[in-house]
């Protein structure tokens, strides 16, 4: 039974897209989102919650493959945005959402 569990875990790990590494970094360390001349500090918690703008924005997050899906008190409709793979703490990259393009820096 123990070997079956280890094999199943290995298969799941191999089937996980590399973007999951990026999303793990994002949701563990947090980000600075830069858009429209503003830098916004976003903090994620393991229970699927996030805060931004000194608590003015609160919401929920979840990972769906290579996408980070969020909804908040400012937008109760869930938005899912694809993230690039193989990014780590200190890396910056652009994402595109329905609201436009933003630069993300992983803390």
N, C-alpha and C positions, 0 to 999 in steps of 0.2 A: 504494500500500500504506500509506503514511504517513497519508493522508487517511482511509482505511478504519479504521485503528487509532484515530485521533482521534475519528471518528464513533462507533465502538463504545464508547470511553471515555465520551463525552458521554451516550450512551443509558444506560449503566450508572449514571452519576452521577445522572441524572434519575430513574432507577428506584429509587434507594436511599431508604428512608424517612428522614424528618427525625430520627427517633430515633437514626439512625446518628450524627448530629452529637453528640447527647448521649452516646452510648456511646463515641465517639472521645474526647470530653473526659474521661469517666470513666476509660477505660483508659490514657489518656496522662498525666493529672494525678493520678489517685488520688482516693480519697474518704474521708470520715469517715462511718461508718455508726453511727447512734445508735438503740439499741433496748434495752429493759428496763433503763434507767438506765446503760447503758454507751456510751462513745464508742470506736469501733474504727477505727483507721487502717488502710486497705487500700491496698496498692501493687500495681500491675500492671506487667508487663514485656512488651515487644513480642513475645516468644517464646511468649505464651499462658500465662504463669505468674502467680500472685499470692501475696502473703504478707499476713498480718494478725497482730495480737496479738504483735508483736515476734518473728515467725517461728514462733510456736506453731501457727499455721494456715498451711498451704501447699496450693496447689492449682493447677488449670488453669482457664482461661477461654476462651470463644469467643463471637462475636456471631452471632446467628441473627435477621436482620431487625431488629425493635425490641426483641429480648430479649438479655439477657446471661445466658449459660449458664455455670455453674460446677460444679466438683466439687472436693472437698478431702480432706485426711486425716481430718477430722471427719465428712464426709458424702461417701462415694465415689459416691453416686447423683447423676447430673447434675440440677441444678435450673435451670430457665430462668425469668427474671423480666422482664416487660415494663417498659421505661423510657419516660418521657414524652419528647416531642420538644422540640427547640429550647432545651435547657438548656446552660449554659456554666459556666466556672470561677467559683466563688463562689455559685452557685445552690444552693438546698435544695429538696427535694421528697420526697414519700412514695412508697414502693413496697410492694407486698404480695406476700409469698411464702408457701409452705406453713408456714413458721415464724411468720408473723404480719406485722405492719406495722412498717416501719423508716423513719427519716428518713435521707436521703442528702444530704451536702453535697459538691459537687465542689470539690476543692482548687484 
